[in-house]
Amino acid sequence: MMTVSNENRVRVNRLIGKQTDEILDLLNKAMVRLHDTGDVESETLDQVMTSLKYTTQKLQEYKEYEL
């Protein structure tokens, strides 16, 4: 039998999981759009892509190990 606090934790984790899925989808779409610009010489754009990749990786790790 689950206690109220466990039920709340499960409910909250489901909501967080749904939100992280949506965020991961948006991050991936952003990376595709930036890649589609074709600007391969921009150091700033390269830094943004690196940050998006790192953020995506960390968010996936959070989902796997924290939820």
Predicted model as a PDB file, atoms N, CA, C, CB and O in Angstrom, pLDDT in the B-factor column:
MODEL        1                                                                  
ATOM      1  N   MET A   1       0.841  -1.189   0.000  1.00 51.00           N  
ATOM      2  CA  MET A   1       0.000   0.000   0.000  1.00 51.00           C  
ATOM      3  C   MET A   1       0.882   1.246   0.000  1.00 51.00           C  
ATOM      4  CB  MET A   1      -0.955   0.002   1.222  1.00 51.00           C  
ATOM      5  O   MET A   1       1.815   1.359   0.795  1.00 51.00           O  
ATOM      6  N   MET A   2       0.578   2.168  -0.891  1.00 59.00           N  
ATOM      7  CA  MET A   2       1.364   3.391  -0.990  1.00 59.00           C  
ATOM      8  C   MET A   2       0.837   4.436  -0.025  1.00 59.00           C  
ATOM      9  CB  MET A   2       1.347   3.933  -2.423  1.00 59.00           C  
ATOM     10  O   MET A   2      -0.370   4.558   0.184  1.00 59.00           O  
ATOM     11  N   THR A   3       1.748   5.180   0.553  1.00 67.00           N  
ATOM     12  CA  THR A   3       1.330   6.270   1.427  1.00 67.00           C  
ATOM     13  C   THR A   3       1.021   7.498   0.574  1.00 67.00           C  
ATOM     14  CB  THR A   3       2.426   6.591   2.487  1.00 67.00           C  
ATOM     15  O   THR A   3       1.328   7.536  -0.617  1.00 67.00           O  
ATOM     16  N   VAL A   4       0.416   8.488   1.195  1.00 71.00           N  
ATOM     17  CA  VAL A   4       0.058   9.717   0.485  1.00 71.00           C  
ATOM     18  C   VAL A   4       1.303  10.389  -0.071  1.00 71.00           C  
ATOM     19  CB  VAL A   4      -0.699  10.683   1.416  1.00 71.00           C  
ATOM     20  O   VAL A   4       1.290  10.872  -1.203  1.00 71.00           O  
ATOM     21  N   SER A   5       2.378  10.428   0.709  1.00 85.00           N  
ATOM     22  CA  SER A   5       3.594  11.086   0.238  1.00 85.00           C  
ATOM     23  C   SER A   5       4.187  10.349  -0.961  1.00 85.00           C  
ATOM     24  CB  SER A   5       4.627  11.171   1.369  1.00 85.00           C  
ATOM     25  O   SER A   5       4.719  10.986  -1.871  1.00 85.00           O  
ATOM     26  N   ASN A   6       4.106   9.025  -0.978  1.00 88.00           N  
ATOM     27  CA  ASN A   6       4.586   8.267  -2.136  1.00 88.00           C  
ATOM     28  C   ASN A   6       3.726   8.532  -3.360  1.00 88.00           C  
ATOM     29  CB  ASN A   6       4.603   6.771  -1.827  1.00 88.00           C  
ATOM     30  O   ASN A   6       4.245   8.657  -4.469  1.00 88.00           O  
ATOM     31  N   GLU A   7       2.421   8.619  -3.168  1.00 89.00           N  
ATOM     32  CA  GLU A   7       1.511   8.905  -4.274  1.00 89.00           C  
ATOM     33  C   GLU A   7       1.790  10.289  -4.841  1.00 89.00           C  
ATOM     34  CB  GLU A   7       0.048   8.801  -3.814  1.00 89.00           C  
ATOM     35  O   GLU A   7       1.787  10.482  -6.057  1.00 89.00           O  
ATOM     36  N   ASN A   8       2.030  11.243  -3.960  1.00 92.00           N  
ATOM     37  CA  ASN A   8       2.361  12.599  -4.416  1.00 92.00           C  
ATOM     38  C   ASN A   8       3.673  12.606  -5.190  1.00 92.00           C  
ATOM     39  CB  ASN A   8       2.449  13.565  -3.220  1.00 92.00           C  
ATOM     40  O   ASN A   8       3.794  13.273  -6.217  1.00 92.00           O  
ATOM     41  N   ARG A   9       4.641  11.866  -4.695  1.00 91.00           N  
ATOM     42  CA  ARG A   9       5.950  11.801  -5.353  1.00 91.00           C  
ATOM     43  C   ARG A   9       5.819  11.210  -6.755  1.00 91.00           C  
ATOM     44  CB  ARG A   9       6.938  10.964  -4.512  1.00 91.00           C  
ATOM     45  O   ARG A   9       6.431  11.708  -7.700  1.00 91.00           O  
ATOM     46  N   VAL A  10       5.028  10.159  -6.889  1.00 91.00           N  
ATOM     47  CA  VAL A  10       4.802   9.540  -8.196  1.00 91.00           C  
ATOM     48  C   VAL A  10       4.111  10.530  -9.134  1.00 91.00           C  
ATOM     49  CB  VAL A  10       3.954   8.250  -8.052  1.00 91.00           C  
ATOM     50  O   VAL A  10       4.486  10.649 -10.300  1.00 91.00           O  
ATOM     51  N   ARG A  11       3.118  11.227  -8.630  1.00 93.00           N  
ATOM     52  CA  ARG A  11       2.383  12.211  -9.438  1.00 93.00           C  
ATOM     53  C   ARG A  11       3.308  13.337  -9.893  1.00 93.00           C  
ATOM     54  CB  ARG A  11       1.196  12.790  -8.637  1.00 93.00           C  
ATOM     55  O   ARG A  11       3.295  13.731 -11.059  1.00 93.00           O  
ATOM     56  N   VAL A  12       4.106  13.848  -8.966  1.00 93.00           N  
ATOM     57  CA  VAL A  12       5.040  14.927  -9.293  1.00 93.00           C  
ATOM     58  C   VAL A  12       6.082  14.447 -10.307  1.00 93.00           C  
ATOM     59  CB  VAL A  12       5.737  15.446  -8.015  1.00 93.00           C  
ATOM     60  O   VAL A  12       6.402  15.172 -11.250  1.00 93.00           O  
ATOM     61  N   ASN A  13       6.609  13.245 -10.125  1.00 93.00           N  
ATOM     62  CA  ASN A  13       7.601  12.716 -11.061  1.00 93.00           C  
ATOM     63  C   ASN A  13       7.027  12.558 -12.464  1.00 93.00           C  
ATOM     64  CB  ASN A  13       8.128  11.378 -10.566  1.00 93.00           C  
ATOM     65  O   ASN A  13       7.721  12.798 -13.452  1.00 93.00           O  
ATOM     66  N   ARG A  14       5.764  12.155 -12.553  1.00 95.00           N  
ATOM     67  CA  ARG A  14       5.126  12.035 -13.870  1.00 95.00           C  
ATOM     68  C   ARG A  14       5.022  13.398 -14.541  1.00 95.00           C  
ATOM     69  CB  ARG A  14       3.728  11.401 -13.741  1.00 95.00           C  
ATOM     70  O   ARG A  14       5.286  13.529 -15.736  1.00 95.00           O  
ATOM     71  N   LEU A  15       4.642  14.400 -13.778  1.00 95.00           N  
ATOM     72  CA  LEU A  15       4.535  15.753 -14.328  1.00 95.00           C  
ATOM     73  C   LEU A  15       5.901  16.283 -14.761  1.00 95.00           C  
ATOM     74  CB  LEU A  15       3.906  16.700 -13.295  1.00 95.00           C  
ATOM     75  O   LEU A  15       6.033  16.882 -15.828  1.00 95.00           O  
ATOM     76  N   ILE A  16       6.907  16.060 -13.931  1.00 96.00           N  
ATOM     77  CA  ILE A  16       8.260  16.496 -14.281  1.00 96.00           C  
ATOM     78  C   ILE A  16       8.742  15.748 -15.523  1.00 96.00           C  
ATOM     79  CB  ILE A  16       9.236  16.266 -13.096  1.00 96.00           C  
ATOM     80  O   ILE A  16       9.366  16.342 -16.403  1.00 96.00           O  
ATOM     81  N   GLY A  17       8.456  14.460 -15.597  1.00 96.00           N  
ATOM     82  CA  GLY A  17       8.837  13.668 -16.762  1.00 96.00           C  
ATOM     83  C   GLY A  17       8.206  14.194 -18.035  1.00 96.00           C  
ATOM     84  O   GLY A  17       8.861  14.274 -19.074  1.00 96.00           O  
ATOM     85  N   LYS A  18       6.938  14.552 -17.956  1.00 97.00           N  
ATOM     86  CA  LYS A  18       6.241  15.107 -19.120  1.00 97.00           C  
ATOM     87  C   LYS A  18       6.875  16.430 -19.542  1.00 97.00           C  
ATOM     88  CB  LYS A  18       4.742  15.307 -18.810  1.00 97.00           C  
ATOM     89  O   LYS A  18       7.087  16.668 -20.731  1.00 97.00           O  
ATOM     90  N   GLN A  19       7.170  17.275 -18.587  1.00 97.00           N  
ATOM     91  CA  GLN A  19       7.776  18.570 -18.898  1.00 97.00           C  
ATOM     92  C   GLN A  19       9.180  18.404 -19.461  1.00 97.00           C  
ATOM     93  CB  GLN A  19       7.817  19.450 -17.653  1.00 97.00           C  
ATOM     94  O   GLN A  19       9.547  19.099 -20.408  1.00 97.00           O  
ATOM     95  N   THR A  20       9.963  17.505 -18.904  1.00 97.00           N  
ATOM     96  CA  THR A  20      11.320  17.303 -19.425  1.00 97.00           C  
ATOM     97  C   THR A  20      11.278  16.730 -20.835  1.00 97.00           C  
ATOM     98  CB  THR A  20      12.123  16.370 -18.499  1.00 97.00           C  
ATOM     99  O   THR A  20      12.130  17.065 -21.657  1.00 97.00           O  
ATOM    100  N   ASP A  21      10.306  15.874 -21.130  1.00 97.00           N  
ATOM    101  CA  ASP A  21      10.154  15.370 -22.498  1.00 97.00           C  
ATOM    102  C   ASP A  21       9.876  16.514 -23.471  1.00 97.00           C  
ATOM    103  CB  ASP A  21       9.020  14.331 -22.567  1.00 97.00           C  
ATOM    104  O   ASP A  21      10.455  16.576 -24.556  1.00 97.00           O  
ATOM    105  N   GLU A  22       8.991  17.410 -23.069  1.00 98.00           N  
ATOM    106  CA  GLU A  22       8.661  18.552 -23.923  1.00 98.00           C  
ATOM    107  C   GLU A  22       9.882  19.451 -24.123  1.00 98.00           C  
ATOM    108  CB  GLU A  22       7.499  19.361 -23.315  1.00 98.00           C  
ATOM    109  O   GLU A  22      10.133  19.925 -25.231  1.00 98.00           O  
ATOM    110  N   ILE A  23      10.626  19.680 -23.067  1.00 98.00           N  
ATOM    111  CA  ILE A  23      11.823  20.523 -23.152  1.00 98.00           C  
ATOM    112  C   ILE A  23      12.877  19.864 -24.040  1.00 98.00           C  
ATOM    113  CB  ILE A  23      12.401  20.791 -21.743  1.00 98.00           C  
ATOM    114  O   ILE A  23      13.497  20.533 -24.867  1.00 98.00           O  
ATOM    115  N   LEU A  24      13.081  18.566 -23.876  1.00 98.00           N  
ATOM    116  CA  LEU A  24      14.039  17.862 -24.723  1.00 98.00           C  
ATOM    117  C   LEU A  24      13.649  17.966 -26.194  1.00 98.00           C  
ATOM    118  CB  LEU A  24      14.139  16.391 -24.306  1.00 98.00           C  
ATOM    119  O   LEU A  24      14.508  18.141 -27.058  1.00 98.00           O  
ATOM    120  N   ASP A  25      12.363  17.861 -26.472  1.00 98.00           N  
ATOM    121  CA  ASP A  25      11.882  17.990 -27.844  1.00 98.00           C  
ATOM    122  C   ASP A  25      12.196  19.382 -28.395  1.00 98.00           C  
ATOM    123  CB  ASP A  25      10.368  17.715 -27.911  1.00 98.00           C  
ATOM    124  O   ASP A  25      12.659  19.514 -29.528  1.00 98.00           O  
ATOM    125  N   LEU A  26      11.946  20.408 -27.599  1.00 98.00           N  
ATOM    126  CA  LEU A  26      12.225  21.777 -28.031  1.00 98.00           C  
ATOM    127  C   LEU A  26      13.724  22.012 -28.229  1.00 98.00           C  
ATOM    128  CB  LEU A  26      11.672  22.772 -27.011  1.00 98.00           C  
ATOM    129  O   LEU A  26      14.126  22.681 -29.181  1.00 98.00           O  
ATOM    130  N   LEU A  27      14.541  21.473 -27.345  1.00 98.00           N  
ATOM    131  CA  LEU A  27      15.990  21.617 -27.496  1.00 98.00           C  
ATOM    132  C   LEU A  27      16.474  20.945 -28.776  1.00 98.00           C  
ATOM    133  CB  LEU A  27      16.718  21.024 -26.282  1.00 98.00           C  
ATOM    134  O   LEU A  27      17.308  21.494 -29.496  1.00 98.00           O  
ATOM    135  N   ASN A  28      15.952  19.764 -29.053  1.00 97.00           N  
ATOM    136  CA  ASN A  28      16.341  19.067 -30.282  1.00 97.00           C  
ATOM    137  C   ASN A  28      15.895  19.835 -31.521  1.00 97.00           C  
ATOM    138  CB  ASN A  28      15.749  17.656 -30.304  1.00 97.00           C  
ATOM    139  O   ASN A  28      16.638  19.916 -32.500  1.00 97.00           O  
ATOM    140  N   LYS A  29      14.701  20.394 -31.487  1.00 97.00           N  
ATOM    141  CA  LYS A  29      14.228  21.206 -32.611  1.00 97.00           C  
ATOM    142  C   LYS A  29      15.110  22.442 -32.792  1.00 97.00           C  
ATOM    143  CB  LYS A  29      12.760  21.627 -32.393  1.00 97.00           C  
ATOM    144  O   LYS A  29      15.412  22.831 -33.921  1.00 97.00           O  
ATOM    145  N   ALA A  30      15.517  23.048 -31.698  1.00 96.00           N  
ATOM    146  CA  ALA A  30      16.398  24.217 -31.774  1.00 96.00           C  
ATOM    147  C   ALA A  30      17.735  23.845 -32.408  1.00 96.00           C  
ATOM    148  CB  ALA A  30      16.624  24.817 -30.372  1.00 96.00           C  
ATOM    149  O   ALA A  30      18.261  24.592 -33.233  1.00 96.00           O  
ATOM    150  N   MET A  31      18.281  22.701 -32.028  1.00 95.00           N  
ATOM    151  CA  MET A  31      19.558  22.272 -32.616  1.00 95.00           C  
ATOM    152  C   MET A  31      19.414  22.028 -34.120  1.00 95.00           C  
ATOM    153  CB  MET A  31      20.069  20.991 -31.920  1.00 95.00           C  
ATOM    154  O   MET A  31      20.298  22.390 -34.896  1.00 95.00           O  
ATOM    155  N   VAL A  32      18.306  21.420 -34.527  1.00 95.00           N  
ATOM    156  CA  VAL A  32      18.080  21.167 -35.956  1.00 95.00           C  
ATOM    157  C   VAL A  32      17.986  22.490 -36.710  1.00 95.00           C  
ATOM    158  CB  VAL A  32      16.790  20.329 -36.170  1.00 95.00           C  
ATOM    159  O   VAL A  32      18.588  22.646 -37.773  1.00 95.00           O  
ATOM    160  N   ARG A  33      17.235  23.437 -36.165  1.00 95.00           N  
ATOM    161  CA  ARG A  33      17.082  24.733 -36.837  1.00 95.00           C  
ATOM    162  C   ARG A  33      18.406  25.471 -36.939  1.00 95.00           C  
ATOM    163  CB  ARG A  33      16.068  25.598 -36.097  1.00 95.00           C  
ATOM    164  O   ARG A  33      18.717  26.054 -37.978  1.00 95.00           O  
ATOM    165  N   LEU A  34      19.186  25.448 -35.866  1.00 93.00           N  
ATOM    166  CA  LEU A  34      20.485  26.117 -35.912  1.00 93.00           C  
ATOM    167  C   LEU A  34      21.414  25.430 -36.903  1.00 93.00           C  
ATOM    168  CB  LEU A  34      21.125  26.143 -34.521  1.00 93.00           C  
ATOM    169  O   LEU A  34      22.164  26.095 -37.618  1.00 93.00           O  
ATOM    170  N   HIS A  35      21.367  24.125 -36.947  1.00 91.00           N  
ATOM    171  CA  HIS A  35      22.204  23.385 -37.884  1.00 91.00           C  
ATOM    172  C   HIS A  35      21.812  23.705 -39.318  1.00 91.00           C  
ATOM    173  CB  HIS A  35      22.098  21.878 -37.627  1.00 91.00           C  
ATOM    174  O   HIS A  35      22.668  23.785 -40.199  1.00 91.00           O  
ATOM    175  N   ASP A  36      20.521  23.887 -39.550  1.00 92.00           N  
ATOM    176  CA  ASP A  36      20.007  24.165 -40.892  1.00 92.00           C  
ATOM    177  C   ASP A  36      20.384  25.555 -41.410  1.00 92.00           C  
ATOM    178  CB  ASP A  36      18.510  24.022 -40.897  1.00 92.00           C  
ATOM    179  O   ASP A  36      20.184  25.844 -42.590  1.00 92.00           O  
ATOM    180  N   THR A  37      20.922  26.414 -40.549  1.00 91.00           N  
ATOM    181  CA  THR A  37      21.331  27.736 -41.028  1.00 91.00           C  
ATOM    182  C   THR A  37      22.473  27.621 -42.022  1.00 91.00           C  
ATOM    183  CB  THR A  37      21.743  28.630 -39.855  1.00 91.00           C  
ATOM    184  O   THR A  37      22.627  28.473 -42.897  1.00 91.00           O  
ATOM    185  N   GLY A  38      23.273  26.574 -41.892  1.00 89.00           N  
ATOM    186  CA  GLY A  38      24.394  26.378 -42.802  1.00 89.00           C  
ATOM    187  C   GLY A  38      25.611  27.221 -42.462  1.00 89.00           C  
ATOM    188  O   GLY A  38      26.616  27.173 -43.171  1.00 89.00           O  
ATOM    189  N   ASP A  39      25.531  27.985 -41.396  1.00 89.00           N  
ATOM    190  CA  ASP A  39      26.666  28.829 -40.998  1.00 89.00           C  
ATOM    191  C   ASP A  39      27.653  27.981 -40.204  1.00 89.00           C  
ATOM    192  CB  ASP A  39      26.190  30.064 -40.155  1.00 89.00           C  
ATOM    193  O   ASP A  39      27.493  27.786 -38.999  1.00 89.00           O  
ATOM    194  N   VAL A  40      28.664  27.484 -40.886  1.00 84.00           N  
ATOM    195  CA  VAL A  40      29.632  26.594 -40.244  1.00 84.00           C  
ATOM    196  C   VAL A  40      30.862  27.340 -39.737  1.00 84.00           C  
ATOM    197  CB  VAL A  40      30.059  25.511 -41.211  1.00 84.00           C  
ATOM    198  O   VAL A  40      31.735  26.743 -39.108  1.00 84.00           O  
ATOM    199  N   GLU A  41      30.934  28.641 -40.009  1.00 92.00           N  
ATOM    200  CA  GLU A  41      32.116  29.413 -39.618  1.00 92.00           C  
ATOM    201  C   GLU A  41      31.895  30.279 -38.384  1.00 92.00           C  
ATOM    202  CB  GLU A  41      32.550  30.283 -40.760  1.00 92.00           C  
ATOM    203  O   GLU A  41      32.830  30.922 -37.906  1.00 92.00           O  
ATOM    204  N   SER A  42      30.676  30.302 -37.865  1.00 93.00           N  
ATOM    205  CA  SER A  42      30.375  31.152 -36.717  1.00 93.00           C  
ATOM    206  C   SER A  42      30.794  30.463 -35.424  1.00 93.00           C  
ATOM    207  CB  SER A  42      28.877  31.500 -36.678  1.00 93.00           C  
ATOM    208  O   SER A  42      30.277  29.405 -35.065  1.00 93.00           O  
ATOM    209  N   GLU A  43      31.734  31.084 -34.743  1.00 95.00           N  
ATOM    210  CA  GLU A  43      32.185  30.555 -33.450  1.00 95.00           C  
ATOM    211  C   GLU A  43      31.079  30.675 -32.410  1.00 95.00           C  
ATOM    212  CB  GLU A  43      33.451  31.297 -32.969  1.00 95.00           C  
ATOM    213  O   GLU A  43      30.916  29.795 -31.565  1.00 95.00           O  
ATOM    214  N   THR A  44      30.324  31.758 -32.473  1.00 95.00           N  
ATOM    215  CA  THR A  44      29.225  31.960 -31.530  1.00 95.00           C  
ATOM    216  C   THR A  44      28.157  30.893 -31.710  1.00 95.00           C  
ATOM    217  CB  THR A  44      28.614  33.354 -31.705  1.00 95.00           C  
ATOM    218  O   THR A  44      27.673  30.324 -30.731  1.00 95.00           O  
ATOM    219  N   LEU A  45      27.789  30.621 -32.948  1.00 94.00           N  
ATOM    220  CA  LEU A  45      26.786  29.592 -33.215  1.00 94.00           C  
ATOM    221  C   LEU A  45      27.286  28.221 -32.771  1.00 94.00           C  
ATOM    222  CB  LEU A  45      26.424  29.566 -34.707  1.00 94.00           C  
ATOM    223  O   LEU A  45      26.510  27.410 -32.267  1.00 94.00           O  
ATOM    224  N   ASP A  46      28.555  27.964 -32.953  1.00 94.00           N  
ATOM    225  CA  ASP A  46      29.149  26.706 -32.498  1.00 94.00           C  
ATOM    226  C   ASP A  46      29.062  26.583 -30.979  1.00 94.00           C  
ATOM    227  CB  ASP A  46      30.615  26.606 -32.954  1.00 94.00           C  
ATOM    228  O   ASP A  46      28.785  25.505 -30.453  1.00 94.00           O  
ATOM    229  N   GLN A  47      29.299  27.687 -30.282  1.00 96.00           N  
ATOM    230  CA  GLN A  47      29.191  27.677 -28.825  1.00 96.00           C  
ATOM    231  C   GLN A  47      27.754  27.426 -28.373  1.00 96.00           C  
ATOM    232  CB  GLN A  47      29.696  28.999 -28.248  1.00 96.00           C  
ATOM    233  O   GLN A  47      27.526  26.717 -27.393  1.00 96.00           O  
ATOM    234  N   VAL A  48      26.793  28.002 -29.081  1.00 96.00           N  
ATOM    235  CA  VAL A  48      25.387  27.780 -28.758  1.00 96.00           C  
ATOM    236  C   VAL A  48      25.032  26.315 -28.949  1.00 96.00           C  
ATOM    237  CB  VAL A  48      24.481  28.671 -29.626  1.00 96.00           C  
ATOM    238  O   VAL A  48      24.369  25.718 -28.101  1.00 96.00           O  
ATOM    239  N   MET A  49      25.471  25.732 -30.065  1.00 95.00           N  
ATOM    240  CA  MET A  49      25.196  24.314 -30.333  1.00 95.00           C  
ATOM    241  C   MET A  49      25.814  23.429 -29.257  1.00 95.00           C  
ATOM    242  CB  MET A  49      25.734  23.912 -31.719  1.00 95.00           C  
ATOM    243  O   MET A  49      25.190  22.468 -28.807  1.00 95.00           O  
ATOM    244  N   THR A  50      27.018  23.747 -28.850  1.00 96.00           N  
ATOM    245  CA  THR A  50      27.684  22.985 -27.797  1.00 96.00           C  
ATOM    246  C   THR A  50      26.886  23.074 -26.496  1.00 96.00           C  
ATOM    247  CB  THR A  50      29.125  23.499 -27.584  1.00 96.00           C  
ATOM    248  O   THR A  50      26.709  22.073 -25.801  1.00 96.00           O  
ATOM    249  N   SER A  51      26.413  24.262 -26.175  1.00 97.00           N  
ATOM    250  CA  SER A  51      25.615  24.446 -24.958  1.00 97.00           C  
ATOM    251  C   SER A  51      24.301  23.679 -25.033  1.00 97.00           C  
ATOM    252  CB  SER A  51      25.338  25.933 -24.723  1.00 97.00           C  
ATOM    253  O   SER A  51      23.876  23.074 -24.048  1.00 97.00           O  
ATOM    254  N   LEU A  52      23.659  23.702 -26.190  1.00 97.00           N  
ATOM    255  CA  LEU A  52      22.406  22.960 -26.356  1.00 97.00           C  
ATOM    256  C   LEU A  52      22.632  21.461 -26.221  1.00 97.00           C  
ATOM    257  CB  LEU A  52      21.775  23.272 -27.714  1.00 97.00           C  
ATOM    258  O   LEU A  52      21.829  20.763 -25.603  1.00 97.00           O  
ATOM    259  N   LYS A  53      23.721  20.965 -26.797  1.00 97.00           N  
ATOM    260  CA  LYS A  53      24.028  19.538 -26.692  1.00 97.00           C  
ATOM    261  C   LYS A  53      24.297  19.150 -25.238  1.00 97.00           C  
ATOM    262  CB  LYS A  53      25.244  19.182 -27.572  1.00 97.00           C  
ATOM    263  O   LYS A  53      23.819  18.118 -24.766  1.00 97.00           O  
ATOM    264  N   TYR A  54      25.061  19.980 -24.534  1.00 98.00           N  
ATOM    265  CA  TYR A  54      25.373  19.702 -23.131  1.00 98.00           C  
ATOM    266  C   TYR A  54      24.097  19.739 -22.286  1.00 98.00           C  
ATOM    267  CB  TYR A  54      26.406  20.721 -22.591  1.00 98.00           C  
ATOM    268  O   TYR A  54      23.886  18.876 -21.434  1.00 98.00           O  
ATOM    269  N   THR A  55      23.256  20.737 -22.526  1.00 98.00           N  
ATOM    270  CA  THR A  55      22.001  20.861 -21.779  1.00 98.00           C  
ATOM    271  C   THR A  55      21.108  19.654 -22.027  1.00 98.00           C  
ATOM    272  CB  THR A  55      21.264  22.154 -22.167  1.00 98.00           C  
ATOM    273  O   THR A  55      20.510  19.114 -21.096  1.00 98.00           O  
ATOM    274  N   THR A  56      21.020  19.236 -23.272  1.00 98.00           N  
ATOM    275  CA  THR A  56      20.214  18.068 -23.620  1.00 98.00           C  
ATOM    276  C   THR A  56      20.740  16.826 -22.920  1.00 98.00           C  
ATOM    277  CB  THR A  56      20.201  17.855 -25.137  1.00 98.00           C  
ATOM    278  O   THR A  56      19.963  16.042 -22.373  1.00 98.00           O  
ATOM    279  N   GLN A  57      22.049  16.644 -22.934  1.00 98.00           N  
ATOM    280  CA  GLN A  57      22.664  15.486 -22.287  1.00 98.00           C  
ATOM    281  C   GLN A  57      22.376  15.484 -20.790  1.00 98.00           C  
ATOM    282  CB  GLN A  57      24.180  15.476 -22.534  1.00 98.00           C  
ATOM    283  O   GLN A  57      22.020  14.448 -20.229  1.00 98.00           O  
ATOM    284  N   LYS A  58      22.525  16.628 -20.145  1.00 97.00           N  
ATOM    285  CA  LYS A  58      22.307  16.713 -18.701  1.00 97.00           C  
ATOM    286  C   LYS A  58      20.839  16.483 -18.348  1.00 97.00           C  
ATOM    287  CB  LYS A  58      22.765  18.076 -18.174  1.00 97.00           C  
ATOM    288  O   LYS A  58      20.535  15.850 -17.337  1.00 97.00           O  
ATOM    289  N   LEU A  59      19.940  16.988 -19.168  1.00 97.00           N  
ATOM    290  CA  LEU A  59      18.519  16.789 -18.913  1.00 97.00           C  
ATOM    291  C   LEU A  59      18.131  15.325 -19.086  1.00 97.00           C  
ATOM    292  CB  LEU A  59      17.683  17.669 -19.842  1.00 97.00           C  
ATOM    293  O   LEU A  59      17.295  14.813 -18.342  1.00 97.00           O  
ATOM    294  N   GLN A  60      18.727  14.654 -20.053  1.00 97.00           N  
ATOM    295  CA  GLN A  60      18.476  13.222 -20.230  1.00 97.00           C  
ATOM    296  C   GLN A  60      19.009  12.430 -19.040  1.00 97.00           C  
ATOM    297  CB  GLN A  60      19.120  12.718 -21.534  1.00 97.00           C  
ATOM    298  O   GLN A  60      18.365  11.491 -18.575  1.00 97.00           O  
ATOM    299  N   GLU A  61      20.181  12.811 -18.554  1.00 97.00           N  
ATOM    300  CA  GLU A  61      20.734  12.143 -17.363  1.00 97.00           C  
ATOM    301  C   GLU A  61      19.827  12.369 -16.162  1.00 97.00           C  
ATOM    302  CB  GLU A  61      22.163  12.658 -17.056  1.00 97.00           C  
ATOM    303  O   GLU A  61      19.598  11.449 -15.377  1.00 97.00           O  
ATOM    304  N   TYR A  62      19.319  13.563 -16.016  1.00 96.00           N  
ATOM    305  CA  TYR A  62      18.401  13.860 -14.910  1.00 96.00           C  
ATOM    306  C   TYR A  62      17.181  12.941 -14.982  1.00 96.00           C  
ATOM    307  CB  TYR A  62      17.959  15.351 -14.945  1.00 96.00           C  
ATOM    308  O   TYR A  62      16.767  12.365 -13.976  1.00 96.00           O  
ATOM    309  N   LYS A  63      16.609  12.811 -16.185  1.00 94.00           N  
ATOM    310  CA  LYS A  63      15.431  11.958 -16.353  1.00 94.00           C  
ATOM    311  C   LYS A  63      15.741  10.504 -15.994  1.00 94.00           C  
ATOM    312  CB  LYS A  63      14.915  12.044 -17.796  1.00 94.00           C  
ATOM    313  O   LYS A  63      14.938   9.835 -15.343  1.00 94.00           O  
ATOM    314  N   GLU A  64      16.900  10.025 -16.418  1.00 94.00           N  
ATOM    315  CA  GLU A  64      17.255   8.623 -16.185  1.00 94.00           C  
ATOM    316  C   GLU A  64      17.521   8.314 -14.718  1.00 94.00           C  
ATOM    317  CB  GLU A  64      18.468   8.262 -16.999  1.00 94.00           C  
ATOM    318  O   GLU A  64      17.115   7.262 -14.222  1.00 94.00           O  
ATOM    319  N   TYR A  65      18.191   9.210 -14.029  1.00 92.00           N  
ATOM    320  CA  TYR A  65      18.673   8.894 -12.688  1.00 92.00           C  
ATOM    321  C   TYR A  65      17.890   9.550 -11.541  1.00 92.00           C  
ATOM    322  CB  TYR A  65      20.094   9.294 -12.586  1.00 92.00           C  
ATOM    323  O   TYR A  65      17.962   9.088 -10.402  1.00 92.00           O  
ATOM    324  N   GLU A  66      17.155  10.608 -11.831  1.00 89.00           N  
ATOM    325  CA  GLU A  66      16.472  11.326 -10.771  1.00 89.00           C  
ATOM    326  C   GLU A  66      14.972  11.032 -10.699  1.00 89.00           C  
ATOM    327  CB  GLU A  66      16.683  12.790 -10.953  1.00 89.00           C  
ATOM    328  O   GLU A  66      14.355  11.179  -9.644  1.00 89.00           O  
ATOM    329  N   LEU A  67      14.388  10.614 -11.832  1.00 84.00           N  
ATOM    330  CA  LEU A  67      12.937  10.396 -11.820  1.00 84.00           C  
ATOM    331  C   LEU A  67      12.593   8.950 -11.646  1.00 84.00           C  
ATOM    332  CB  LEU A  67      12.311  10.909 -13.084  1.00 84.00           C  
ATOM    333  O   LEU A  67      11.415   8.596 -11.615  1.00 84.00           O  
TER     334      LEU A  67                                                      
ENDMDL                                                                          
END                                                                             
